Amino acid sequence: MSAGAHRDVLKNALHWPPRANQLEPLESHLTKSSNLARALWLALSGDISDDKRDVAALSELAHAVADHASAAVFIFDLEALKTARKE
C-alpha cells in the first residue's frame, strides 16, 4: 500500500477527516484534549439540566475532545508509518 493510501486510511479514523489538512503541533492537540476532557468530566459530574443550551454546549465540548484526541492519534500513527518505512 502506498504512503498516500496509508494516509487516507488513517484520515478516515479522524473524528473530522478534513482535520488531516489542518493539523496543529502534536503537543497542542494533546494539551487541548486533556484540558477539554477534564472540562467535560467536570461538566458531567455536576447537575445537568434538560436545557437545550446546556445539552448543545456539552455536545460541542464532546466534539472538540474527539476532534483533538483523534488528531493526536492521527499524528502518532503518521509518525509510526514514517518510522516503519525507514526501517
C-alpha positions in Angstrom: 0.0 0.0 0.0 1.4 3.4 -0.9 2.1 6.1 1.7 -0.8 8.2 0.3 -3.2 5.2 0.7 -2.0 4.7 4.2 -2.6 8.3 5.0 -6.1 8.1 3.6 -6.9 5.1 5.8 -5.6 6.9 8.8 -7.5 10.1 7.8 -10.8 8.1 7.9 -10.2 7.4 11.6 -10.3 11.1 12.4 -13.4 12.5 14.1 -13.4 15.2 11.5 -11.5 14.0 8.4 -10.7 17.4 7.0 -8.6 17.9 10.2 -5.8 16.0 8.3 -5.2 19.1 6.3 -5.3 21.5 9.4 -3.1 19.8 11.9 -1.6 21.6 14.8 1.5 20.5 16.6 1.1 17.2 18.5 1.6 18.9 21.8 -1.2 21.4 21.1 -3.7 18.6 20.3 -2.7 16.6 23.4 -2.9 19.6 25.7 -6.3 20.7 24.3 -7.6 17.1 24.5 -6.5 16.8 28.1 -8.0 20.2 29.1 -11.2 19.6 27.2 -11.7 16.1 28.6 -11.2 17.5 32.2 -13.8 20.2 31.5 -16.2 17.6 30.1 -15.7 15.4 33.2 -16.3 18.4 35.5 -19.4 19.4 33.5 -20.8 15.8 33.6 -20.1 15.4 37.3 -22.4 18.4 38.2 -26.1 19.0 37.8 -27.1 18.6 34.1 -30.3 20.2 33.2 -32.6 19.5 30.3 -32.0 23.0 29.0 -31.3 22.6 25.2 -28.5 25.2 25.5 -26.7 23.1 28.2 -27.1 19.9 26.0 -25.7 21.8 23.0 -22.8 23.1 25.0 -21.9 19.7 26.2 -22.2 18.3 22.7 -19.8 20.9 21.4 -17.4 20.2 24.2 -17.5 16.4 23.4 -17.0 17.2 19.7 -13.9 19.3 20.5 -12.4 16.5 22.7 -13.0 13.9 20.0 -11.5 16.2 17.3 -8.3 17.0 19.1 -7.8 13.5 20.5 -8.3 11.8 17.1 -5.9 14.4 15.5 -3.3 13.5 18.1 -3.7 9.7 17.3 -3.5 10.5 13.6 -0.2 12.3 14.1 1.2 9.4 16.2 0.1 6.9 13.5 1.6 9.0 10.7 4.9 9.2 12.6 4.8 5.4 13.2 4.2 4.9 9.5 7.2 7.1 8.6 9.4 5.3 11.0 8.4 1.9 9.7 9.1 2.9 6.2 12.7 4.0 7.2 13.4 0.5 8.7 
